Amino acid sequence: MCFYDQHRFGCGDWKWGHFRQHCAKEYRIGETCGMKLIMQTIPTGTKCKLCEKIDTKMRRRAAEVERISRWQRDGSKFRASIDKSMEIIRGLDYEIYELGCFGYFDLGTLVKQIDTQDLARSTGYWSGQPVGLENLVKNILRFQYREKHTACNDIGMTVITAVQMVLSAQFEIDQHKSLHDVVDHIEQISKNTEWSYGSATYFLRFNKRGHIKKHCLSPVCSAGT
């Protein structure tokens, strides 16, 4: 996976930002592998476009309700205007419902929220420039970074490094297994386990929402299930 900035909105949604670093499998200048991992998270302090649209429609709905209330106080002479406003409100209610139905968290897929860059700095593992995931794994936490360019492994390595960086030093005393042994054990358990949750229907890529795996013609999708 190649590394990008992540812009997080005040409503909790997010979008991809600028490209930051190539992955180990992509050497051509100006090109990326098509898979994305977060380099750092940048809070925007504003709502996303989807929430702004919902807010706009809610304000318009409130204005129509206020008009109806005012016309009703004036008697029945505004009956036609009231009926028209009621029709507008029904249309707005449907549009607000449709806009509110979608969210990344509703797709049943894993949404990555761990920022290893911030963790590495805040826990004292790395104080300089942004550190890549492979360097963090191999040279700082010192366990094998295997099978590069697969989404599940990148996510797994991210979670493992995050846990290691926030663990207290007291848990590192008198350990009978190395971190590499633990990773091997987790990998074996994962291969032998049939999971009862999750979904392989959707694939989030290129900042497109609801991108369905079976409709994708790109070979990258086969690595990102």
N, C-alpha and C positions, 0 to 999 in steps of 0.2 A: 504494500500500500504506500502511496505517496502522501506527504503531509501538507495540511492546509490549516489556515486559521479558521476558527469557528466564531461566528457572531451570535451571541445569545440575547434574545429580546426580553423585555421586562415581563412579558406574558408567559415565559417558559419555553416558547418555541425557539428555533435557531436556524441558521443558514450557513452554508460554507462561505469562507472568505478567500483571501489570496492564497495562491500556491506558495509553499515555503521550502519543501525539500523533496528530492527524488527518493524513491525506494531503491533497494539494492538491485532490483531486476530491470530498472529503467535507466539507460545511460544516454539516450539520445537527447540532445539539447532542445528544449522547448516542448518536449512531449512528456506525458505522464502515462502511468499504467491504467488509469481509469478508476482505480480504487482509492478511497480517501480515508485518512486517519487524521485525528486532531493534533495539531502542533501546540496551539494555545487557544484559550477561550477569551474572547473580548466582549464584555458586557456593553450593550448599546444603550440601555436605559429607556428604550422606546418599545412600543408594541409592534408585532409583526403586521404585514399588510392584511392578513386574514382577519385579525382582531380589529384592525382599523376599519375594515369594511363592515364588520358586525356592529361596531360602535356607531358608524355613520347611519346604518339602517335603524338602529335602536333610537337614535335621536330623531330621525324622520318619523318613526312610529309614534314616539312621544308627542311630536308636534301634531300629528293627525288626531291622536286621542284628545289633546287639548282643544283642537278645533271642534270636534264632535261635542265635547262637554259645553263649549261656549254656544254652539248652535242649538243644542237641546234646551238651554235656558231661554232661548228666544222663541220657543214654540215650534209649531210644525211647518213653518214656511221654508225651512232649510232641509226638508226631508230628502230631497234629491242629493243635496251636497253631503248629507250624513251617510246616505247609502254608498255614494262614491268613495268617501273616506273609509268606510268599513271594508269595501273591496280592496282598497290600497293596503289597509292594515293586514288583511288576510294574506295578500301577496307578500308583504314584508315578513310576516311570521314564517311563511314557508321558506323564504330566502335566508332568513336568520337561522332557521333550523338546518337547512342544507349546509350553510357555511360552518355551523357549529358541530356538524357530525364528523368532520375529518380531523385527525390528529395523528402524528407519528406514533404516539403511545397506544393508539387504538388498533394498530396493524398487527399486533401479536409478535413483533420482531424486537430484537435487542437494539436499543438506542444507546450508543456509547456516550457516556457523560463524564468519564474519568479523564482528567487532564494530567498526564504524567509530567509535563513541563512544570506546572505549578507545584505539584507534589515534590518533585526533585529539588526545587529551590527551597520550598518551605521546610522540608525535612533535613536539609543540609547535605543531600547526596550530590548536588551539582549546583554551583553558584554562578557559572559563567553563562555563555550563550546557550540558546535552546539546544537540548541534547536529543538526538534521534533515539527511537525505541531500541534499535539493534545495539547501539553503543551503550545504552542504559542497561540492557540485559547482559551483554557479553563482558564489558569492561568494568562495570560498576557493581552490579549485583552478581556477576560471574556465574551464570548458568547458560546452557546452550540455547542459542536462537536458531530454531530448526524450521525447515519447510517454509521458507520465505514466500511472500506474495499470496498467502491464503488468508482470507478474512477471519476465519475462526481462530487460526493460530495467532494472528496479530491481536485479536481481542483477548485471547487467553493470556498472552504475554503481558498485555497492558494490565489486566486484572492482577496477575501474579506480582508484577513489579509494584503496583499500587499498594497491595497488601504488605509486601516486604518493607516498603519505605515508611509506612505508618506504624509498623509493629514496634513495640518497645524493645530496647536492647536486652531486657531481662529474659525475653523468650528465645534469645540466641545462645544461651548458656547450656552446656551439656547436651547438645543435640546429637543423636546417634545417626542421623541421616543428613546428607548434604541437601541443599536446595535442589540440585539437579536430580537427586533420587526422588524427591517429593514430586517434581514435575513429571518424571517418568511414571510414577504411581498414578498421578491424576490422569495422565493421558491414557493409561491402560484401563482405568475405571470408566472413563468417558467412552472408550471404544466398545466396552462391554455393556453399556447401559442403554436401554430404550426409553427415551424421554416421553412423558405424557403431556407435554405442553409445548407451546411455540407454534410457529407457522412458517412454511416454506413457500407460501403463495406470493409474498411481496418481496421486492428487492429495491433498496433505496440506493440510488446512484444518480450522479450528475444533477443533484438537487431537484429531481423530479419526484412528485408525490404519487404513490400508488402504482409504481412501475412494476408490472407483473412479470415474474420470471419466465413463464412459458411463452410470453410474447416478445421476449428479448432475443435479438439475433447476435448480440455481442458475446464472444467467447469468455469475456471477463466474468459474466454471470455464473458460469460453471464453477468458478473459484470462490464465489461469494455466497453460496447457499448455506 
